[in-house]
Amino acid sequence: MNLTDEKSVRDFLRLCLDPGHGIKRTPAKLTEVMPDPLYQAMVLYAPRLGRLRADADRQDKKARAARKAYADAVAAWIHDKPAPAEDEQSTDRREKYAQTLYATLEEFSQERPWADLSPLRRAVWYTRADEAIALADGEIREAALTSAPERIDRIRPEFQDHASPESIDVQLRRAKRQCGMWENRVAKLAALKTTRLAQIEAGIWPSPAGEDTGPVLCPQNRRGDKVVQEEHFYAPDDTGVQRCVFCKTAPHQGGEPARAYRTPDGRVWTLAAEQDEHGVPLYEAPFINKRYTALQLETMHGEIAPAVDAPLPQYVYNARSVNRTTKHIADGEGHTMCPSSFHASKPMREEEAARLALCNGCRRALVEAAHA
């Protein structure tokens, strides 16, 4: 159905509630399985529904956190351990919001001061304070994501390929001065400088004249409706090895070399205890009497796949959506890493994940966690 006007959207939603063949859905069930394109078409004509969904997601996340805090407190009491400490800053903020809201009653609040209220009456104002805090935090996050986007320019491929350490330092200092909006840029420039210095030490930068290597693209970092493949994003893992946060592979050039690569013919090339005349690590394979660098292997075979010795992020779907064009990253607690905190499906296979675009919220959360 062509969802080009409000009537067509309503008609299609009615069809989703009662598609026939003995199938009927409740509105609650429909909100759980509604695909993103249909949701976007609906809120285009009913923006209030989008605000209600965002509020429901916030309340659901808050309820999960409250249930976890309650369970932790019960466990501490059962085992006779000190109760988990409350966040004093959050408690103070809640108290201030509650008192400020109560003060809006003006004459009534003056006749009956806050200190004279019973715990039951205060609880009502604490609930209202929680709602006001959630609304304020949501507006702050939205403002941070949308304010002055034209001021944040992308790091262009030409800069990545040809920038000297000195010019990277200039951009790094500029980004740090505006770190409130440029946190991702600071992290990316810092990682780029680490890679560039390693390339200079290995004698593989600058590239020979006329040679255009182009950026190395990540099989798991795809974006948008067209599933455009984007670059690796390298950061040190728990052992200090530079790896892409999306596919867990080490860089072909600079940084820590991968321990092994697999070529399309099925051979596995392992890191040899030898380097070429430029100090670049060599790789060897059984029954092959010559050793090659990773770049030489990639040139000969067209592409090489690092034999990953670190686990990939757990790529999942939004379990309550029928949309199967976007992947998310699991947070390890049954939900996704993005701010929407969807219910996570079972982890998907690496090959399946490589065909899908990654949720932008999960991408930001993973990059921020890598540089926390």
LOMIDREN-129918 format. One record per atom (N, C-alpha, C): x, y, z; residue in one letter. Coordinates in steps of 0.02 Angstrom, whole numbers, padded with zeros to 5 digits, always signed. Each point is the difference from the previous one (the first is absolute). Example, Ala and Ser with C-alpha at 12.3 -4.5 7.8 and 13.67 -1.06 7.14 Angstrom:
<pts>
+00660-00284+00390A-00045+00059+00000A+00045+00060+00000A-00018+00053-00036S+00042+00059+00003S-00039+00055+00037S
</pts>
This chain:
<pts>
+00042-00060+00000M-00042+00060+00000M+00044+00062+00000M-00023+00051-00036N+00038+00062-00006N-00021+00047+00057N+00044+00012+00048L-00016+00040+00058L+00016+00073-00014L-00042+00031-00042T+00014+00068-00022T-00042+00052+00035T-00052-00021+00037D-00042+00049+00035D-00026-00032+00065D-00032+00042+00041E-00022-00022+00066E-00051-00057-00006E-00045+00004-00048K-00051-00052-00007K+00031-00067-00016K+00049-00001-00046S+00031-00064-00019S+00038-00031+00059S+00030+00043+00043V+00035-00026+00059V-00049-00030+00049V-00056+00035+00012R-00051-00027+00045R-00028-00066-00026R-00015-00002-00065D-00028-00061-00030D+00048-00058+00008D+00064+00012-00012F+00049-00054+00005F+00007-00024+00072F-00002+00047+00048L+00004-00020+00071L-00061-00040+00021L-00059+00018-00026R-00059-00041+00015R+00008-00070-00029R+00030-00004-00059L+00012-00066-00031L+00050-00040+00042L+00049+00034+00030C+00048-00035+00043C-00033-00028+00062C-00052+00035+00026L-00036-00024+00059L-00042-00062-00016L-00028-00002-00061D-00044-00056-00019D+00016-00020-00073D+00057-00036-00010P+00019-00018-00069P-00040-00058-00029P-00044-00030+00040G-00041-00056-00024G+00033-00067+00014G-00031-00053-00027H+00025-00068+00009H+00004-00019+00074H-00046+00028+00040G-00001-00016+00071G+00052+00036+00042G+00037+00045-00030I+00053+00036+00037I-00027+00068+00023I+00007+00014+00063K-00018+00065+00028K+00055+00022+00048K+00013+00065-00002R+00051+00028+00045R-00032+00054+00044R+00023+00005+00060T-00019+00056+00043T+00043+00060-00018T-00023+00061+00015P+00043+00058-00012P+00067-00005+00036P+00000-00030+00061A+00063-00007+00037A+00049-00044-00038A-00026-00055-00029K+00043-00045-00039K+00025+00035-00063K-00044+00039-00031L+00020+00036-00061L+00058+00049+00014L-00002+00034+00057T+00054+00047+00016T+00066-00036+00010T-00002-00064+00019E+00062-00038+00011E+00031-00023-00065E-00041-00016-00049V+00026-00030-00063V+00000+00049-00058V-00023+00062+00011M-00005+00048-00054M+00068+00016-00030M+00010-00010-00066P+00065+00015-00031P+00013+00076-00001P+00064+00017-00001D+00019+00071+00003D-00030+00042-00056D+00000-00023-00064P-00030+00042-00052P-00074+00017+00013P-00038-00049+00026L-00070+00012+00015L-00006+00048+00059L+00043-00009+00051Y-00001+00045+00057Y+00016+00072-00021Y+00050+00008-00044Q+00017+00067-00023Q-00058+00032-00039Q-00034-00040-00040A-00058+00027-00037A-00055+00020+00048A-00011-00038+00053M-00052+00016+00049M+00014+00065+00037M+00062+00007+00026V+00015+00060+00039V+00006+00062-00044V+00006-00009-00065L+00000+00057-00045L-00067+00037+00004L-00054-00039+00009Y-00066+00031+00005Y-00024+00005+00072Y+00034-00033+00047A-00019+00003+00071A+00063+00006+00042A+00033+00059+00002P+00062+00008+00037P-00007-00017+00074P-00061+00010+00027R-00011-00014+00071R+00014-00074+00015R-00014-00044-00046L+00013-00072+00011L+00075-00013+00006L+00040+00038-00038G+00072-00008+00007G+00025+00021+00068G-00029+00055+00027R+00020+00022+00067R-00022-00050+00053R-00059-00029-00010L-00023-00050+00048L+00043-00063-00001L+00022-00020-00059R+00044-00059-00004R+00067+00014+00033R+00028+00060-00012A+00064+00017+00031A-00007+00001+00076A-00056+00026+00025D-00011+00001+00072D-00008-00070+00027D-00035-00044-00037A-00008-00069+00021A+00067-00036+00003A+00044+00013-00050D+00066-00031+00000D+00041+00023+00060D-00005+00066+00015R+00037+00025+00058R-00025-00031+00065R-00066-00004+00007Q-00028-00029+00061Q+00018-00074+00006Q+00000-00036-00057D+00017-00071+00001D+00073-00009+00022D+00044+00042-00027K+00071-00005+00019K+00009+00017+00074K-00036+00050+00023K+00004+00020+00070K-00027-00055+00045K-00055-00033-00021A-00028-00054+00040A+00048-00059+00005A+00035-00016-00056R+00049-00054+00003R+00056+00016+00049R+00023+00064-00002A+00053+00019+00047A-00024-00003+00072A-00063+00019+00012A-00027-00002+00068A-00007-00073+00024A-00023-00044-00045R-00005-00071+00019R+00068-00030+00015R+00050+00019-00038K+00068-00025+00013K+00026+00025+00067K-00013+00065+00015A+00022+00028+00064A-00035-00036+00058A-00065-00014-00010Y-00037-00036+00052Y+00028-00070+00010Y+00014-00035-00055A+00027-00068+00005A+00069+00000+00034A+00042+00050-00017D+00066+00005+00032D-00007+00012+00075D-00048+00042+00019A-00010+00015+00071A-00025-00062+00037A-00046-00038-00032V-00024-00063+00031V+00057-00049+00009V+00043-00007-00052A+00056-00046+00005A+00048+00021+00055A+00012+00065+00006A+00045+00025+00053A-00028-00015+00069A-00067+00008+00007W-00030-00013+00066W+00002-00074+00017W-00014-00043-00050I+00000-00073+00012I+00068-00023+00025I+00053+00026-00032H+00068-00022+00017H+00032+00043+00054H-00040+00044+00031D+00023+00042+00054D+00061+00042-00021D-00006+00031-00059K+00052+00044-00025K-00025+00072-00002K+00046+00048-00002P-00023+00070-00003P-00042+00012-00063P-00053+00038+00008A-00043+00015-00057A+00037+00044-00050A-00013-00010-00065P+00032+00043-00050P-00014+00073+00013P+00052+00041-00005A-00008+00072+00015A-00041+00033-00055A-00043+00046+00019E-00039+00038-00048E+00042+00057-00028E-00016+00019-00060D+00035+00056-00032D-00023+00065+00033D+00044+00029+00041E-00019+00060+00037E-00017+00058-00047E+00036+00006-00055Q-00013+00055-00046Q-00070-00007-00030Q-00019-00062-00020S-00066-00011-00028S-00054+00013+00053S+00013-00021+00063T-00048+00010+00054T-00010+00075+00013T+00054+00038+00003D-00006+00073+00010D-00039+00033-00056D+00013-00022-00062R-00035+00029-00057R-00074-00015+00004R-00017-00061+00019R-00070-00019+00007R-00035+00042+00053R+00035+00010+00056E-00028+00040+00055E-00013+00072-00023E+00048+00029-00036K-00008+00069-00024K-00057+00006-00049K-00006-00049-00045Y-00055+00003-00048Y-00067-00006+00036Y-00005-00045+00049A-00063-00010+00036A-00020+00063+00037A+00048+00031+00035Q-00016+00060+00038Q-00019+00058-00047Q+00035+00005-00057T-00015+00054-00047T-00070-00008-00029T-00018-00062-00017L-00067-00012-00027L-00054+00014+00053L+00014-00020+00062Y-00048+00013+00054Y-00009+00075+00012Y+00054+00038-00009A-00003+00072+00011A-00045+00036-00050A-00015-00033-00056T-00044+00032-00050T-00072+00006+00025T-00016-00034+00055L-00067+00006+00029L-00009+00066+00037L+00056+00036+00008E+00002+00068+00029E-00033+00003+00069E-00062+00026+00005E-00030+00012+00066E-00006-00064+00040E-00020-00054-00033F-00008-00063+00036F+00067-00025+00028F+00053+00007-00040S+00066-00023+00023S+00028+00045+00055S-00022+00063+00002Q+00021+00043+00055Q-00036-00016+00065Q-00064-00018-00007E-00038-00018+00060E+00024-00067+00029E+00018-00045-00044R+00024-00066+00022R+00069-00012-00030R+00054+00018+00035P+00068-00007-00027P+00017-00072-00017P+00049-00007-00043W+00023-00067-00022W+00019-00045+00059W+00033+00030+00050A+00023-00040+00057A-00057-00030+00040A-00061+00029-00006D-00058-00026+00038D-00039-00053-00037D+00018-00014-00063L-00037-00049-00039L+00014-00071+00025L-00050-00042-00004S+00009-00071+00019S+00039-00036-00055S+00032-00056+00017P+00037-00038-00051P-00043-00020-00060P-00065-00014+00013L-00044-00020-00055L-00010+00058-00049L-00010+00061+00026R-00010+00058-00044R+00065+00017-00036R+00057-00008+00034R+00064+00013-00034R+00011-00048-00057R-00022-00062+00009A+00011-00051-00052A-00034+00021-00065A-00058+00034+00006V-00034+00024-00061V+00043+00050-00037V+00032+00045+00037W+00042+00051-00031W+00066-00029-00025W+00025-00053+00033Y+00060-00033-00025Y-00014-00033-00067Y-00059-00029-00008T-00019-00030-00064T-00002+00053-00055T-00030+00057+00016R-00003+00054-00049R+00071+00026-00016R+00043+00002+00051A+00069+00022-00011A+00036-00047-00047A-00010-00066+00009D+00031-00050-00044D-00021+00011-00072D-00065+00015-00010E-00025+00012-00068E+00031+00063-00030E+00007+00052+00041A+00030+00062-00025A+00074-00009-00016A+00035-00039+00041I+00071-00013-00013I+00009-00039-00064I-00042-00051-00010A+00005-00041-00062A-00013+00044-00061A-00050+00045+00004L-00015+00044-00056L+00058+00048-00014L+00029+00028+00054A+00056+00046-00008A+00061-00035-00029A+00014-00060+00024D+00058-00037-00025D-00009-00017-00074D-00062-00018-00020G-00013-00015-00070G+00011+00061-00044G-00023+00059+00023E+00010+00061-00039E+00073+00019-00005E+00038-00013+00055I+00072+00015-00001I+00036-00045-00050I-00017-00065+00000R+00031-00046-00048R-00016+00019-00071R-00063+00017-00013E-00021+00019-00068E+00036+00063-00022E+00008+00048+00046A+00035+00062-00018A+00073-00013-00016A+00030-00046+00038A+00071-00016-00011A+00011-00033-00067A-00051-00039-00023L+00007-00035-00064L-00015+00045-00060L-00042+00051+00011T-00024+00039-00057T+00029+00071-00004T+00032+00024+00054S+00022+00070-00001S+00060+00010-00045S-00006+00049-00043A+00054+00023-00045A+00037-00057-00034A-00034-00046-00036P+00035-00055-00033P+00047+00024-00054P-00014+00061-00029E+00044+00023-00053E+00070+00016+00024E+00009+00006+00066R+00066+00017+00026R+00045-00062+00007R-00029-00059-00006I+00039-00061+00008I+00013-00031-00068I+00056+00015-00030D+00016-00026-00066D+00034-00068+00006D-00012-00043-00049R+00029-00068+00001R+00074+00002-00015R+00036-00051+00025I+00070-00007-00016I+00004-00031-00069I+00021+00038-00049R-00003-00022-00069R+00053-00053-00015R-00014-00044-00050P+00049-00052-00018P+00067+00028-00020P+00002+00058-00034E+00064+00029-00020E+00042+00018+00060E-00033+00026+00053F+00036+00016+00061F+00027-00063+00033F-00040-00053+00001Q+00021-00062+00032Q+00059-00031-00036Q+00003+00009-00066D+00054-00032-00038D+00064+00041+00000D-00003+00066+00005H+00058+00041-00013H+00019+00047+00057H-00038+00002+00054A+00015+00048+00054A+00063-00021+00038A+00043+00048+00013S+00060-00012+00040S-00019+00001+00074S+00044-00026+00044P-00014+00003+00073P-00012+00071+00023P+00037+00049-00028E-00009+00069+00022E-00069+00027-00018E-00024-00014-00061S-00067+00024-00018S-00055-00036+00039S+00012-00064+00016I-00048-00035+00043I-00003+00032+00068I+00059+00022+00026D+00001+00033+00065D-00041+00065-00001D+00004+00037-00054V-00038+00063-00006V-00075-00014+00006V-00023-00050-00039Q-00071-00017+00002Q-00020-00030+00068Q+00046-00037+00031L-00013-00030+00065L-00010+00054+00053L+00044+00052-00001R-00008+00054+00048R-00065+00038-00011R-00017+00010-00065R-00062+00034-00016R-00060-00040+00024R+00002-00065-00009A-00056-00042+00021A-00007-00002+00076A+00057-00001+00036K-00003-00002+00073K-00030+00063+00029K+00011+00057-00035R-00029+00063+00025R-00076-00001-00004R-00027-00040-00044Q-00073-00005-00006Q-00023-00071+00015Q+00031-00030+00051C-00011-00071+00012C-00072-00016+00019C-00038+00050+00022G-00069-00014+00017G-00039-00027-00059G+00017+00023-00061M-00035-00023-00060M+00043-00044-00044M+00065-00004+00015W+00046-00034-00045W+00033-00061+00032W-00033-00033+00048E+00033-00055+00035E+00021-00056-00048E-00044-00017-00046N+00016-00053-00048N+00058+00021-00045N+00003+00064-00019R+00054+00024-00043R+00067-00004+00037R+00000+00019+00064V+00062-00005+00039V+00025-00072+00002V-00045-00047+00012A+00020-00070+00004A+00026-00025-00067A-00033+00020-00055K+00021-00023-00066K+00067+00029-00020K+00011+00064+00016L+00065+00031-00016L+00056-00031+00041L-00014-00015+00064A+00051-00031+00042A+00019-00069-00027A-00051-00039-00021A+00014-00066-00029A+00038+00007-00066A-00019+00051-00041L+00034+00011-00064L+00073+00017+00011L+00015+00041+00051K+00070+00019+00012K+00040-00062+00021K-00029-00042+00043T+00035-00062+00021T+00017-00042-00061T-00050-00008-00045T+00011-00040-00061T+00053+00032-00045T-00004+00067-00007R+00047+00034-00045R+00073-00007+00024R+00011+00008+00066L+00067-00006+00027L+00027-00071-00010L-00045-00050+00008A+00021-00069-00011A+00017-00012-00073A-00037+00031-00046Q+00013-00007-00072Q+00068+00033-00018Q+00014+00058+00031I+00064+00033-00014I+00058-00043+00025I-00009-00029+00060E+00053-00042+00028E+00011-00062-00043E-00054-00026-00030A+00006-00060-00043A+00023+00017-00071A+00005+00065-00016G+00023+00020-00066G-00051-00007-00055G-00065+00000+00019I-00052-00009-00051I-00043+00062-00007I+00022+00057+00029W-00033+00064-00010W+00054+00054-00004W-00004+00047-00048P-00054+00006-00050P+00004-00054-00052P-00056-00013-00034S-00003-00051-00052S+00043+00021-00059S+00026-00048-00039P+00038+00017-00060P-00041+00043-00047P+00033+00044-00037A-00034+00047-00045A-00044-00038-00049A-00061+00024-00008G-00046-00030-00049G-00039-00058+00028G+00017-00024+00059E-00035-00057+00028E-00059+00024+00042E-00059-00021-00016D-00060+00021+00036D-00029-00061+00035D+00014-00006+00064T-00023-00059+00038T-00073+00007+00020T-00023+00062+00014G-00069+00010+00021G-00011-00025+00071G-00055+00021+00031P-00013-00021+00068P-00018-00074+00003P+00018-00033+00056V-00017-00070+00010V-00069-00002+00032V-00046-00037-00032L-00070-00002+00023L-00013-00060+00044L-00047+00009+00046C-00016-00052+00050C-00061-00040-00024C+00001-00066+00003P-00057-00039-00023P-00061+00005+00046P+00011+00021+00064Q-00056+00003+00047Q-00025+00071+00012Q+00034+00050-00028N-00019+00070+00012N-00035+00027-00063N-00064-00012-00004R-00039+00023-00057R-00054+00048+00025R-00017+00049-00043R-00045+00053+00023R-00055+00015-00052R-00059+00018+00025G-00053+00027-00041G-00040-00051-00040G-00050+00026-00036D-00044-00043-00040D+00038-00037-00055D+00054+00030-00025K+00039-00031-00053K+00055-00045+00026K+00003-00008+00066V+00048-00045+00033V+00071+00015-00024V+00019+00063+00003V+00066+00022-00025V+00054-00023+00049V+00051-00033-00027Q+00055-00024+00041Q+00046+00058+00019Q+00017+00005+00063E+00042+00054+00024E+00065-00027+00029E+00042+00046+00025E+00067-00019+00021E+00001-00036+00067E+00057-00033+00013H+00012-00028+00066H+00007+00056+00051H-00013-00016+00063F+00012+00048+00055F+00043-00037+00052F+00065+00016+00001Y+00046-00037+00042Y+00005+00030+00069Y+00004-00043+00050A+00011+00020+00070A+00033-00059+00036A+00039+00013+00053P+00032-00055+00036P-00052-00044+00035P+00010-00067-00004D-00045-00044+00036D+00026-00010+00071D-00027-00049+00037D+00019-00010+00070D+00074-00019+00007D+00029-00028-00053T+00071-00020+00004T+00046+00053-00029T-00028+00056-00022G+00041+00054-00029G+00011-00005-00075G-00029-00051-00032V+00007-00009-00072V-00050+00045-00036V+00024+00036-00052Q-00044+00042-00040Q-00045-00045-00042Q-00066+00007+00009R-00048-00038-00040R-00059+00044-00018R-00032-00017-00056C-00061+00035-00019C-00055-00019+00049C-00037+00049+00026V-00051-00014+00050V-00060-00037-00031V-00007+00002-00067F-00057-00031-00032F+00014-00072-00022F+00060-00014-00025C+00014-00067-00025C+00057-00035+00037C+00033+00036+00047K+00053-00028+00043K+00062-00021-00038K+00011+00027-00060T+00061-00016-00036T+00052+00054+00013T+00064-00020-00003A+00055+00047+00007A+00013+00034-00067A+00029+00059-00001P+00012+00035-00063P+00050-00036-00044P-00008+00005-00066H+00048-00029-00047H+00065+00039+00002H-00006+00065+00012Q+00060+00042+00001Q+00002+00036+00066Q+00059+00000+00032G+00008+00035+00063G-00036-00037+00055G+00010+00023+00062G-00032-00031+00057G+00026-00071+00011G-00037-00038+00039E+00019-00068+00016E-00021-00046-00057E+00045-00040-00030P-00019-00044-00056P-00046-00057+00023P-00043-00022-00045A-00042-00057+00015A+00043-00063+00006A-00022-00047+00040R+00039-00062+00009R-00006-00046-00061R-00054+00005-00037A-00009-00043-00059A-00050+00030-00048A+00009-00016-00065Y-00047+00020-00052Y-00021-00061-00040Y-00063+00002-00025R-00024-00054-00042R-00011+00028-00070R+00028-00034-00051T-00007+00022-00069T-00057-00039-00033T-00027+00025-00057P-00058-00033-00032P+00012-00073-00019P+00064-00020-00008D+00013-00070-00017D-00004-00047+00060D-00016+00028+00060G-00008-00041+00059G+00062-00004+00044G+00057+00025-00024R+00061-00004+00040R-00002+00050+00058R+00030-00019+00056V+00007+00044+00057V+00074+00020+00006V+00013+00064-00003W+00067+00027+00004W+00012+00027+00070W+00047-00030+00035T+00013+00020+00069T+00060+00047+00004T+00002+00040+00053L+00053+00049+00010L+00066-00036+00012L+00050+00015-00042A+00066-00031+00006A+00045+00043+00045A+00050-00029+00028A+00048+00037+00042A+00053+00033-00044A-00024+00036-00050E+00046+00031-00049E-00034+00061-00030E+00039+00050-00021Q-00025+00060-00032Q+00037+00013-00065Q-00030+00041-00044D+00036+00016-00061D+00049+00057+00013D+00031+00026-00054E+00052+00051+00009E-00026+00065+00029E-00067+00011-00002H-00029+00060+00028H-00027-00011+00071H+00010-00059+00027G-00024-00015+00067G-00073-00019+00003G-00030-00017-00059V-00071-00019-00001V-00005-00076+00012V-00045-00023+00045P-00006-00071+00015P-00016-00042-00062P+00028-00060-00002L-00013-00048-00054L-00045-00057+00025L-00035-00031-00048Y-00045-00055+00015Y+00020-00061-00041Y-00011-00059+00030E+00019-00063-00032E-00059-00048+00001E+00000-00046-00049A-00052-00051-00003A+00033-00068-00012A-00031-00055+00023P+00028-00067-00010P+00012-00015-00074P+00056-00030-00016F+00019-00023-00067F+00013+00057-00048F+00003+00062+00024I+00018+00057-00042I+00069+00025+00023I+00048-00001-00045N+00069+00014+00021N+00018+00075-00002N-00050+00043-00009K+00014+00072+00001K-00048+00034+00048K+00026+00054+00031R-00040+00037+00048R-00020+00068-00029R-00058+00025+00020Y-00026+00062-00027Y-00027+00045+00056Y-00002+00066-00015T-00033+00046+00046T-00075-00004-00012T-00040+00028+00048A-00072+00000-00008A-00021+00038-00062A+00034+00055-00015L-00017+00040-00059L+00014-00039-00064L+00055-00039-00001Q+00015-00040-00059Q-00052-00055-00010Q-00022-00031+00055L-00051-00052-00005L-00065+00030-00027L-00017+00060+00025E-00062+00032-00023E+00005+00018-00074E+00059+00021-00023T+00010+00017-00070T-00006-00062-00045T+00027-00055+00023M-00001-00062-00040M-00070-00031-00003M-00037+00002+00055H-00063-00037+00004H-00061+00045-00006H+00008+00066-00003G-00057+00044-00005G-00027+00020+00068G-00007-00047+00045E-00020+00015+00068E+00024-00056+00046E+00011+00017+00062I+00019-00049+00051I-00042+00013+00062I-00016-00053+00035A-00041+00006+00060A+00041-00019+00061A+00011+00046+00046P+00036-00018+00061P-00035-00057+00036P+00039-00050+00021A-00027-00054+00040A-00009+00028+00070A-00061+00022+00015V-00012+00039+00061V+00012-00042+00062V+00041+00026+00045D+00012-00035+00063D-00030+00039+00058D-00047+00044-00015A-00037+00037+00051A-00073-00003-00018A-00045-00009+00048P-00071-00007-00017P-00030+00064-00028P-00042-00008-00051L-00036+00057-00028L-00051+00026+00051L-00022+00063-00008P-00058+00022+00039P-00060-00045-00016P-00045-00007+00046Q-00060-00041-00013Q-00050+00041-00040Q-00003-00015-00066Y-00048+00035-00043Y-00068-00035+00004Y-00053+00041+00010V-00067-00027+00011V-00050+00044-00038V-00062-00025-00002Y-00056+00040-00024Y-00039+00029+00059Y-00043+00049-00015N-00051+00021+00048N-00052-00056+00001N-00004-00037+00055A-00041-00061+00002A-00074+00015-00009A-00020+00062+00015R-00071+00016-00005R-00019+00035-00065R+00044-00001-00047S-00013+00032-00065S+00007-00050-00056S-00041+00008-00051V+00006-00044-00059V+00051+00027-00049V+00029+00058+00015N+00051+00029-00043N+00064-00041+00004N+00022-00026-00057R+00060-00041-00001R+00052+00031-00047R+00002+00066-00002T+00049+00035-00042T+00052+00036+00041T-00008+00001+00066T+00046+00035+00045T+00022-00046+00056T+00064+00000+00015K+00025-00040+00056K+00016+00046+00059K-00001-00029+00059H+00018+00036+00061H+00056-00038+00035H+00025+00028+00054I+00052-00032+00041I-00030-00014+00069I+00006-00062+00023A-00028-00018+00065A+00041+00029+00057A-00034+00019+00055D+00035+00028+00058D+00018-00053+00052D-00016-00063-00015G+00016-00054+00047G-00053-00011+00053G-00053+00042+00000E-00053-00006+00050E-00069-00008-00034E+00001-00024-00062G-00063-00013-00034G-00028+00057-00041G+00038+00056-00004H-00023+00057-00038H+00056+00024-00047H-00016+00051-00040T+00049+00027-00046T+00037+00059+00032T+00060+00017-00028M+00041+00053+00029M-00027+00070-00013M-00042+00008-00051C-00021+00067-00019C-00046+00030+00053C-00011+00066-00002P-00043+00032+00050P-00071-00029+00002P-00024-00027-00056S-00068-00029+00000S-00004-00063+00041S+00056-00035+00011S+00004-00060+00042S-00054-00050-00019S-00001-00021-00064F-00048-00050-00022F+00015-00068+00030F-00051-00043+00000H+00011-00070+00020H+00042-00035-00054H+00054-00032+00021A+00047-00030-00048A-00023-00070-00020A+00009-00016-00064S-00013-00069-00023S+00061-00043+00016S-00002-00062-00023K+00059-00042+00005K+00056+00027-00045K+00063-00008+00020P+00055+00025-00043P-00003-00031-00069P+00014+00040-00051M-00001-00025-00069M+00070-00022-00022M+00004-00036-00054R+00064-00023-00026R+00039+00059-00029R+00066-00008-00001E+00043+00053-00026E-00017+00017-00072E-00013-00051-00042E-00015+00012-00070E-00065+00039-00008E-00050-00016+00041E-00064+00035-00003E+00009+00073+00022E+00038+00010+00054A+00011+00068+00026A+00036+00044-00052A+00045-00030-00038A+00040+00039-00048A-00042+00028-00057A-00062-00024-00009R-00042+00024-00055R-00046+00058+00022R+00000+00016+00065L-00049+00048+00027L+00031+00066+00021L-00040+00052-00003A+00022+00066+00027A-00004-00002+00076A+00046+00036+00032L+00002+00002+00073L-00039+00060+00025L-00037-00010+00053C-00038+00053+00033C+00048+00056+00021C-00017+00063-00017N+00044+00056+00016N+00009+00009+00075N-00053-00013+00039G+00006+00006+00073G+00049-00051+00028G-00003-00062-00025C+00047-00051+00023C+00071+00017-00021C+00007+00029-00061R+00067+00019-00024R+00031+00052+00048R-00039+00051+00017R+00027+00052+00045R+00016-00029+00068R-00044-00043+00026A+00012-00029+00067A+00063-00043+00001A+00012-00039-00055L+00059-00044-00002L+00064+00041-00005L+00000+00053-00041V+00059+00042-00007V+00015+00037+00065V-00053+00025+00033E+00010+00035+00064E+00027-00048+00053E-00024-00063+00000A+00024-00048+00049A+00072-00019-00012A+00021+00000-00064A+00069-00019-00017A+00049+00052+00024A-00022+00063+00007H+00045+00054+00020H-00018+00028+00068H-00040-00038+00038A-00019+00023+00067A+00060-00002+00048A
</pts>
